[in-house]
Amino acid sequence: MKHREWELVRTYLDRRPAFWRIIKNKDVEEFKSDPYLATLLNCMLWVFYGILCVIFGSAMYASPLTIMGKVIKTKSIEYMPFFLALVSFLNGVCWTSYALIKFNLYVNIPNGLGALFGLVMYACYYKSTPRRRRTSC
């Protein structure tokens, strides 16, 4: 390579992103902070959003389990939301399969728990006695 070409390579390698230049010089010089703050806030919002989705998604799938105390105590599945549990289980299995293909933890965690909670509901459903029939007066 000629001297001029080496100089171009060295110039290219010496260029650093503005962020590292600010840190090295400990001065913002003429750079504006708006793009960096907007990017940081955007990333923080997406992380917060992902965590909220995991929490509320898990709560949605676990909510049918709140009746399990009554089902176990009365040994009756009369008040158990069977079709809600079935659809939640199937939805959890579908989304868990998708999340495993794409390896997306924010989708996999709540939906994997949903599939697991659905299995717990089915175990309680099959162990319980048939529904009580209401007697009319």
C-alpha positions in Angstrom: 0.0 0.0 0.0 1.1 3.5 -0.7 1.6 6.1 2.0 -1.6 7.8 1.1 -3.6 4.6 1.4 -2.1 3.9 4.9 -3.0 7.4 5.9 -6.6 6.9 4.9 -6.8 3.6 6.8 -5.3 5.2 9.9 -7.7 8.1 9.7 -10.6 5.7 9.4 -9.4 3.6 12.4 -8.8 6.7 14.5 -12.3 7.9 14.1 -14.4 6.9 17.1 -18.1 7.2 17.7 -19.0 10.6 19.3 -19.9 8.9 22.6 -16.4 7.5 23.1 -14.9 10.8 22.1 -17.0 12.6 24.7 -15.9 10.2 27.4 -12.2 10.4 26.4 -12.1 14.2 26.3 -14.5 14.6 29.2 -16.2 17.3 27.3 -19.3 17.4 25.0 -17.7 19.9 22.7 -20.4 20.9 20.2 -22.3 17.7 20.4 -26.0 17.8 21.3 -27.2 15.5 24.0 -30.7 15.1 22.6 -30.1 12.0 20.4 -28.3 10.2 23.2 -30.9 10.9 25.8 -33.7 10.0 23.4 -32.0 6.7 22.6 -31.3 5.9 26.2 -34.9 6.7 27.2 -36.3 4.6 24.3 -34.2 1.6 25.3 -35.2 2.0 29.0 -38.8 2.2 28.0 -38.6 -1.0 25.9 -37.0 -2.9 28.8 -39.6 -1.6 31.2 -42.3 -2.5 28.7 -40.9 -6.1 28.4 -40.8 -6.6 32.1 -44.4 -5.3 32.4 -45.6 -7.7 29.7 -43.9 -10.6 31.5 -45.6 -9.6 34.8 -49.1 -9.0 33.5 -49.0 -11.9 31.0 -48.0 -14.3 33.9 -50.8 -12.8 36.1 -53.3 -13.3 33.3 -52.4 -17.0 32.9 -52.3 -17.5 36.7 -55.7 -15.9 37.4 -57.8 -19.0 36.7 -55.9 -20.7 39.5 -57.4 -18.5 42.1 -60.5 -20.7 42.2 -58.4 -23.8 42.9 -58.8 -23.3 46.7 -62.5 -23.6 46.4 -62.3 -26.6 43.9 -60.0 -28.5 46.3 -62.0 -27.6 49.4 -65.4 -28.5 48.0 -64.1 -31.3 45.6 -66.3 -29.8 43.0 -65.4 -28.2 39.7 -68.6 -26.4 39.3 -67.0 -22.9 39.4 -63.9 -23.9 37.6 -63.6 -21.9 34.3 -62.8 -24.9 32.1 -63.0 -23.3 28.7 -61.0 -20.3 29.8 -58.3 -22.7 31.1 -58.4 -24.7 27.9 -58.0 -21.7 25.6 -55.3 -20.2 27.9 -53.4 -23.5 27.8 -53.6 -23.7 24.0 -52.7 -20.0 23.6 -49.7 -20.5 25.9 -48.5 -23.6 24.0 -48.8 -21.7 20.6 -46.9 -18.6 21.8 -44.3 -20.7 23.7 -43.6 -22.6 20.5 -43.2 -19.4 18.6 -41.0 -17.9 21.3 -38.8 -21.0 21.3 -38.3 -20.7 17.5 -37.4 -17.0 17.7 -35.8 -17.3 21.2 -37.7 -14.4 22.7 -37.6 -14.5 26.5 -40.2 -11.8 26.9 -42.7 -13.9 25.0 -41.5 -17.3 26.3 -41.6 -16.7 30.1 -45.3 -15.7 30.5 -46.6 -18.0 27.9 -44.5 -21.0 29.1 -45.9 -20.3 32.6 -49.4 -20.1 31.0 -49.0 -23.5 29.5 -47.7 -24.9 32.8 -50.6 -23.2 34.7 -53.0 -24.8 32.2 -51.6 -28.2 32.9 -52.1 -27.6 36.6 -55.8 -26.7 35.9 -56.3 -29.9 34.0 -54.7 -32.0 36.7 -57.2 -30.4 39.2 -60.0 -30.8 36.7 -59.4 -34.6 36.3 -58.8 -35.2 40.0 -62.0 -33.5 41.1 -65.4 -35.0 41.2 -68.1 -34.3 38.6 -70.1 -31.2 39.0 -72.8 -31.0 41.6 -76.3 -30.7 40.2 -78.4 -28.0 41.6 -81.7 -29.2 43.0 -84.6 -27.0 42.3 -87.4 -26.5 44.8 
